[in-house]
Structures are given as structure tokens and as C-alpha cells.
């Protein structure tokens, strides 16, 4: 189902809001008197903000050098205070463009994490809270049924957390400033550590980190965030090359989220690792399918690049990706296969069967039409008049084409099945066996 786009005016408003929120977050993070200094680490330049404090000179981490960062440093303190304007834009995007906003408590938590410096220290918001930002980012309204969440998930590389040499306040202190009922949940492997925090209403905040080495489930320290992170496989793929976004809460919250391409493919993968019937599995598939349908049309080149990266990570990754394709809508699956230049044969257990349905000759289109069955759904199939003329040596009036099809039906259906599985996907509602297809598919 096509997702409805938001107006160009609202897309422009969001782009303006993103820029304003980025500038505001930068100004708020480095409000003290001080100077920006750079360091070169392993050949790459990183920037810090150096200021005098009663306890001496301190440095705050700013980030790796980029043209955008250098621009913000050059215009530090020149940005005007536009909090009221940003709040108005957020309100318009939510009320007029019907873009998703988080629940109040979720929004308050994300805002507190942002103020504490979580995103400045290169953390990435993942999960459904991140998915909510993609509607505005992509200029469309994604299905609301997949938007609800009672959790906030934050991910950070352990290597980044150690290398930054800057810290937020302890996470429990940050969360209790929002709601004193927040408590740390002891980890089941190491009860002295916590990666999850919950309040009395059941709202949770989880901290995650990519799994390093063998899977032990043992929490990993994230010193920059003053907490531990739960190690997860496939997470490094998700949070690589994050993008900036705005959470539509208050006057806008500047955050980092996974690219929508990585998010979609990651959901496709992890859905296959959940048990059948799991509500999270269903939600993963809904989110992946909605994003992939959109990205195949708008950003196919980038989708293929990210797919190829995942595909080249090894057999386990390929198996999970292929299983995931088999779990989504057939039309979306075929759109993806066309973009990534793969055949339907990579999808496990996918087949095309025929149970001798009625066939008819369509003289206007010059085809014999019948039906096949794949993944529990009927598929319109046909063989062209030219294919019959060229390869089955039956020529004559209209009735003879249908008779010829019936005589050679088993072979024609077999050839069509091979085309369905092994030839490039054709964007059409009709699976048509043409003369050229038979030349390719028929054994010499």
C-alpha cells in the first residue's frame, strides 16, 4: 500500500527545524566561555570545547571533524534564540501534517538524554522511537499501527564510549530528574550491573552495544554514558553511519538515528530470530516492509549499497535476509529483488505451483491467460502468442492457441516456474512467458 506523502511546505518546514535544532543543541552544549581545540587521533581530527571551571580547565567532546561541524564552530553564539519558533514548527508538523510524536513521558526522557549529552557523545537512538522520526525524514506518513512504544533504546559502541574521554551524568540520575520512580534493573548475568531502567509506569530505557567476540550476554561498560550496555549481534550494522533527526516533542529534540535503509534491513534480519507469533516479530516485519516499499522507489541506489554490505557479511546474514524477504508482501519483495538484482530463487521455500486452473485466450493482448499459486496467493500468468508460434509449432485461428496451450501445458508451466524463480524480476502484475524467455530457459 502506498504511503501518503506530506506536502512540500511541511517537508521544507521539517528541514528548517532540523537545522535549527542542530544549531540549538550545539549552542546549549557549549554555552560557557571557552574555545574549541582539535586533536588528531589515528590520523583523524576530533574537536573539543575547552573551558575554565572552578576545579580547573575541562574539555567537552564535540565530535569528529566534518564540514558541518566546522561551520557550527565558526558561527558559535551567533545563532539567535528561536525556541518559540521551533515549538510552533513542531506543533504544525504534528497537527497539520499528522506526523507522529512520542508519548509525553517518552519525549521527556529523550529530551533529558539529549540535554545530558547522550547524542553529542555519539550515541544512536534505535527501536520504534527512531522509526517514528522516519515519517518526517522521508516526507511521508508511515503506518501508525507500528509507531507505539513504551521504551527508549540507546546504542553506543564500547570503543567510542572509551575513546571519547567525556562523560554524561550517571544515567540513573538523569532519568530520576524526570521521574524519581526510575530504578535500575540488575542484569541477569551480572547482578552488579544494569543496562535497563524502568519507572513505576513500566516505561523502560535500554542501553545497548554491539556484541564483541563470542556471545556471552555479559553487560559491557559504556563509560561515556555512566551505565552498562547489553551486547547485541547485528547492532554494529544498524548504528553505522547514523543520520540526524528531530523528535517532534516540545521545541524539537535533535537526535541521531540509524539510516532508514539500515533500520529496515536490520528489522528484516532480527525478525527471523524471534519466535513465531511474537508481537515484536510482527511489528518488525511491518516496519521493515513499510520502509522498504518506500526506499525501493525513492532511494534504490542507497538501498542496494546497504543490502550489498549486509549480504557480504557472510552466510548467516544472507540466510536471515533471504528468510526476511519471504516474510513480507510479495509485491514489496519483488520490488526489492529488482533493486538488489537478485532472483526469487534466493527466497527459501518460495515456489510457483499450478493446480490446473481454467485458461482462456485473450485475443486483444495475444496471450493465453491462467493462474499460478505462490506463497498462498494467486498469481496471474500467461504465455504469449509469439511464444506459442515460435516454440510449439501450432499456428492457426484463435481456438487453436488455447488448444496448443492445453496440449503443452505441463512444459509451459514448467518453463514459467523456472522464469519465476531464476530470471530477473519484471515489475508487472502479470507473469508472462515470452518467446525470448523460452530460448533462455529451455535446455539446449
C-alpha positions in Angstrom: 0.0 0.0 0.0 1.4 3.4 -1.0 2.2 5.7 1.9 0.7 9.2 1.7 3.3 12.0 1.2 3.3 15.2 3.3 3.2 18.5 1.5 6.3 20.1 0.2 5.7 23.0 2.6 5.8 20.7 5.5 8.8 18.9 4.2 10.6 22.2 3.9 9.4 23.1 7.5 11.0 19.9 8.8 14.3 20.6 7.0 14.3 24.0 8.6 13.5 22.6 12.0 16.3 20.0 11.7 18.8 22.7 11.0 17.5 25.0 13.8 17.5 22.1 16.3 21.1 21.1 15.4 22.3 24.7 16.0 20.3 25.0 19.2 21.7 21.7 20.6 25.3 22.9 19.7 24.7 26.3 21.4 23.3 24.7 24.6 26.1 22.1 24.8 28.8 24.8 24.7 27.2 27.7 26.4 30.2 28.5 28.7 33.1 30.8 27.9 35.8 28.8 26.2 37.5 27.8 23.0 37.4 24.9 20.5 40.5 22.9 20.2 41.3 20.0 17.9 43.2 16.7 18.4 44.4 14.2 15.8 43.8 10.6 16.8 44.8 7.8 14.4 45.0 10.3 11.6 41.6 11.8 12.1 40.8 15.2 13.6 38.4 15.4 16.6 37.2 18.6 18.2 36.8 19.5 21.9 35.4 22.5 23.7 37.8 23.8 26.4 36.6 25.9 29.2 37.7 27.1 32.7 35.8 25.9 35.7 36.4 26.3 39.4 38.1 23.0 39.5 40.4 23.8 36.6 40.4 23.5 32.8 37.9 21.0 31.4 37.2 19.7 27.9 33.9 18.6 26.4 33.8 16.3 23.4 32.4 17.9 20.3 32.8 15.4 17.6 34.9 14.2 14.5 35.7 17.0 12.1 33.2 17.4 9.2 32.3 20.5 7.1 29.0 20.9 9.0 30.8 20.8 12.4 33.4 23.4 11.2 30.5 25.6 10.1 28.9 25.4 13.5 32.1 26.2 15.3 32.6 29.2 13.1 29.2 30.6 13.9 29.1 29.6 17.6 27.0 32.0 19.6 25.7 33.8 16.5 22.5 31.7 16.4 19.5 33.6 17.7 17.3 32.1 20.3 14.3 30.7 18.4 12.8 28.3 20.9 9.3 29.7 20.4 9.6 29.4 16.6 10.8 25.8 16.8 7.9 24.9 19.1 5.5 26.3 16.5 7.0 24.3 13.7 6.8 21.1 15.8 3.1 21.8 16.5 2.4 22.4 12.8 4.1 19.2 11.8 2.2 17.1 14.3 -1.3 18.8 14.0 -1.4 19.8 10.3 0.9 17.2 8.7 -0.2 14.5 11.1 3.3 13.3 11.7 4.0 11.1 14.7 5.0 12.5 18.1 6.1 10.3 21.1 4.1 9.9 24.2 4.8 12.7 26.7 6.9 10.6 29.1 8.9 9.1 26.2 9.5 12.6 24.8 10.6 13.9 28.2 13.1 11.1 28.5 14.6 11.6 25.1 14.9 15.4 25.8 16.6 14.7 29.1 19.1 12.3 27.5 19.8 14.9 24.8 20.4 17.6 27.4 22.8 15.3 29.3 24.9 14.9 26.1 24.0 11.4 25.1 23.7 12.2 21.4 26.6 14.6 21.5 28.7 11.6 22.7 27.8 9.7 19.5 25.0 7.5 20.8 22.3 6.5 18.5 18.6 6.1 19.3 17.2 2.8 17.9 13.9 0.9 18.1 10.4 2.3 17.5 11.4 5.8 18.9 13.8 6.0 15.9 11.2 4.6 13.5 8.9 7.5 14.5 11.3 10.0 13.1 11.4 8.5 9.6 8.0 9.9 8.5 9.3 13.4 8.7 12.7 12.5 7.4 11.3 10.7 4.3 8.4 13.1 3.8 5.6 10.5 4.1 3.2 9.1 6.7 4.3 5.6 7.7 1.7 3.2 9.2 0.7 4.4 12.6 0.0 0.8 13.8 3.7 0.3 14.0 4.5 3.5 15.9 3.5 2.7 19.5 6.2 2.1 22.1 6.8 2.3 25.8 10.6 2.2 25.6 13.6 4.2 24.6 16.6 2.3 23.2 20.0 3.9 23.1 23.1 2.3 21.5 26.8 3.1 21.5 30.0 1.4 20.5 32.1 0.5 23.5 35.2 1.6 21.7 33.7 5.0 21.0 32.5 5.3 24.6 36.0 4.7 25.9 37.8 6.9 23.3 35.7 10.0 23.8 37.2 10.9 27.2 34.0 12.8 28.2 31.0 11.7 30.2 27.4 12.4 30.9 26.0 12.3 34.5 25.1 8.7 35.5 22.1 7.6 33.6 20.0 6.8 36.7 20.5 10.4 37.9 19.4 11.7 34.5 16.3 9.6 34.5 15.3 10.3 38.1 15.4 14.0 37.4 12.5 13.3 35.0 10.7 10.7 37.2 12.0 9.8 40.7 10.5 6.3 40.4 13.1 5.2 37.8 15.1 2.3 39.1 18.0 0.2 37.7 17.1 -3.4 36.9 20.0 -5.8 37.8 21.3 -7.7 34.9 20.5 -11.5 34.9 24.1 -12.4 34.1 25.9 -9.9 36.4 23.6 -8.5 39.0 26.0 -5.8 39.9 25.4 -4.1 36.5 22.4 -2.6 34.8 21.6 -1.9 31.2 17.8 -1.3 31.7 16.0 1.3 33.7 12.2 1.2 34.4 9.8 3.6 36.2 6.6 2.7 38.1 4.5 3.2 34.9 6.5 0.5 33.1 8.4 2.9 30.8 11.8 1.4 30.1 15.1 2.8 28.9 17.6 0.3 27.5 21.3 0.8 26.7 22.8 -1.4 24.0 26.2 -2.0 22.4 27.4 -4.1 19.5 28.4 -7.6 20.6 32.2 -8.1 20.5 33.6 -11.7 20.2 31.7 -14.7 21.5 28.1 -14.1 22.6 28.1 -14.2 26.4 25.3 -11.7 27.2 27.6 -10.1 29.7 27.0 -6.3 30.0 29.7 -4.0 28.6 30.7 -0.8 30.3 29.8 2.4 28.5 31.9 4.9 30.4 30.8 8.0 28.4 27.2 7.3 29.5 27.7 6.3 33.0 26.0 3.0 32.5 26.4 -0.5 31.0 25.2 -1.7 27.6 23.6 -5.0 26.7 25.6 -6.6 23.8 23.7 -7.5 20.7 24.7 -9.1 17.4 23.9 -7.2 14.2 23.8 -3.9 16.1 27.1 -2.6 14.6 25.5 -2.8 11.2 22.4 -0.8 12.4 24.2 2.1 14.1 27.0 2.5 11.4 26.6 5.8 9.5 23.8 7.3 11.6 21.7 10.2 10.5 20.4 13.3 12.2 16.7 13.7 13.0 14.3 15.6 15.1 11.9 14.1 17.6 8.6 16.1 17.4 8.3 16.9 21.1 8.4 20.3 22.8 10.6 22.6 20.7 12.2 19.7 18.9 14.8 17.3 20.1 18.0 16.8 18.0 19.0 13.1 17.9 21.0 10.6 15.9 19.1 7.6 14.5 20.1 4.7 12.1 19.7 5.4 8.4 16.3 4.1 7.3 17.9 1.7 4.9 19.9 0.0 7.8 16.9 0.1 10.1 14.7 -1.7 7.5 17.2 -4.4 6.8 18.1 -4.8 10.4 14.4 -5.4 11.2 14.2 -7.9 8.4 17.1 -9.8 10.0 16.1 -9.7 13.7 12.5 -10.6 12.9 13.8 -14.0 11.8 15.5 -14.6 15.2 12.2 -14.1 17.1 9.7 -16.9 17.8 6.7 -17.3 15.5 3.7 -15.3 16.8 5.8 -12.9 18.8 4.2 -9.5 18.7 7.7 -7.9 18.2 8.3 -10.1 15.2 5.1 -8.9 13.6 6.0 -5.3 14.4 9.5 -5.8 12.9 8.0 -7.0 9.6 5.5 -4.2 9.4 8.2 -1.6 10.0 10.6 -3.2 7.5 8.0 -3.6 4.8 6.8 0.0 5.1 10.3 1.4 4.8 11.5 -1.0 2.1 8.5 -0.2 -0.1 9.3 3.5 0.1 13.1 3.2 -0.3 12.9 1.0 -3.4 11.1 3.8 -5.1 12.9 6.8 -3.7 16.5 5.7 -2.8 17.1 2.4 -4.7 20.8 3.0 -5.1 21.5 3.6 -1.4 19.3 0.6 -0.5 21.3 -1.6 -2.8 24.6 -0.4 -1.4 23.5 -1.1 2.2 22.0 -4.5 1.1 25.3 -5.5 -0.5 27.1 -4.6 2.7 24.9 -6.9 4.7 24.9 -9.6 2.1 28.7 -9.7 2.0 29.0 -10.2 5.8 28.6 -14.0 5.5 26.3 -16.9 5.2 24.3 -16.3 8.4 23.5 -12.7 7.2 22.5 -13.9 3.8 20.2 -16.7 5.2 18.4 -14.2 7.5 18.0 -11.6 4.8 16.5 -14.2 2.4 14.2 -15.6 5.1 13.1 -12.0 5.8 12.2 -11.4 2.2 9.9 -14.4 2.4 8.0 -12.8 5.3 7.0 -9.6 3.6 4.3 -8.8 1.0 5.1 -10.4 -2.4 4.9 -7.1 -4.4 7.3 -5.4 -2.0 9.6 -8.4 -2.1 9.7 -8.3 -5.9 10.4 -4.5 -5.8 13.4 -5.2 -3.5 14.7 -8.1 -5.7 14.6 -5.9 -8.7 16.6 -3.2 -6.9 19.2 -5.5 -5.5 19.4 -7.5 -8.7 18.6 -10.9 -7.2 16.3 -13.7 -8.3 13.3 -15.1 -6.4 15.2 -18.4 -6.0 17.1 -16.9 -3.1 13.9 -16.8 -1.0 13.6 -20.1 0.9 10.6 -22.3 0.2 9.3 -19.9 -2.5 7.8 -21.7 -5.4 5.2 -21.4 -8.1 2.7 -24.2 -8.5 -0.2 -24.9 -10.8 -3.4 -26.8 -9.9 -4.9 -26.9 -13.4 -6.9 -23.7 -13.2 -9.1 -22.7 -16.2 -7.2 -21.0 -19.1 -8.5 -18.6 -21.7 -7.2 -16.9 -24.8 -7.2 -13.1 -24.8 -7.2 -12.1 -28.4 -6.8 -8.4 -27.7 -3.5 -8.9 -25.9 -2.4 -12.1 -27.8 -1.9 -14.2 -24.7 -3.2 -17.3 -23.1 -4.1 -16.4 -19.5 -4.2 -18.7 -16.5 -3.3 -18.6 -12.8 -0.5 -19.9 -10.6 -0.2 -20.2 -6.8 2.8 -18.9 -4.8 3.0 -18.3 -1.0 -0.7 -18.9 -0.7 -1.7 -16.2 -3.2 -2.9 -16.4 -6.8 -0.6 -15.0 -9.5 -1.8 -14.0 -13.0 0.2 -15.9 -15.5 0.3 -16.0 -19.3 2.2 -17.3 -22.4 2.4 -15.0 -25.5 1.0 -15.9 -28.9 4.5 -15.4 -30.3 6.0 -17.9 -27.8 3.4 -20.5 -28.9 4.1 -19.8 -32.6 7.9 -19.9 -32.2 8.3 -22.9 -29.9 5.2 -25.1 -30.1 4.6 -25.2 -33.8 0.9 -24.7 -33.6 -0.4 -21.9 -35.8 -4.0 -21.1 -36.8 -7.1 -19.4 -35.6 -7.8 -18.2 -32.1 -9.2 -21.5 -30.8 -6.0 -23.4 -31.8 -3.8 -21.2 -29.4 -5.8 -22.4 -26.4 -5.8 -26.0 -27.7 -2.0 -25.8 -28.2 -1.5 -24.4 -24.7 -3.6 -27.3 -23.2 -1.5 -29.8 -25.2 1.8 -28.4 -24.0 0.6 -27.1 -20.7 2.9 -29.1 -18.5 6.0 -27.9 -20.3 4.8 -24.3 -20.4 4.0 -24.2 -16.7 7.4 -25.7 -16.0 9.1 -23.0 -18.1 7.1 -20.3 -16.4 8.1 -21.7 -12.9 11.7 -21.5 -13.9 11.3 -18.0 -15.1 9.6 -17.0 -11.9 12.4 -18.3 -9.8 15.5 -17.8 -11.9 15.2 -14.9 -14.3 15.3 -11.2 -13.4 12.2 -9.9 -11.7 9.9 -7.9 -14.0 7.8 -5.1 -12.5 4.4 -6.3 -13.6 1.2 -7.7 -12.3 1.4 -10.4 -15.0 4.0 -13.2 -15.1 4.4 -13.5 -18.9 6.3 -16.3 -20.7 7.7 -14.7 -23.9 9.5 -16.3 -26.8 12.9 -15.0 -25.7 12.3 -16.5 -22.2 11.9 -19.9 -23.7 15.1 -19.6 -25.6 16.9 -18.9 -22.4 15.1 -21.5 -20.2 14.8 -24.5 -22.5 17.6 -26.9 -22.3 19.8 -26.9 -25.5 
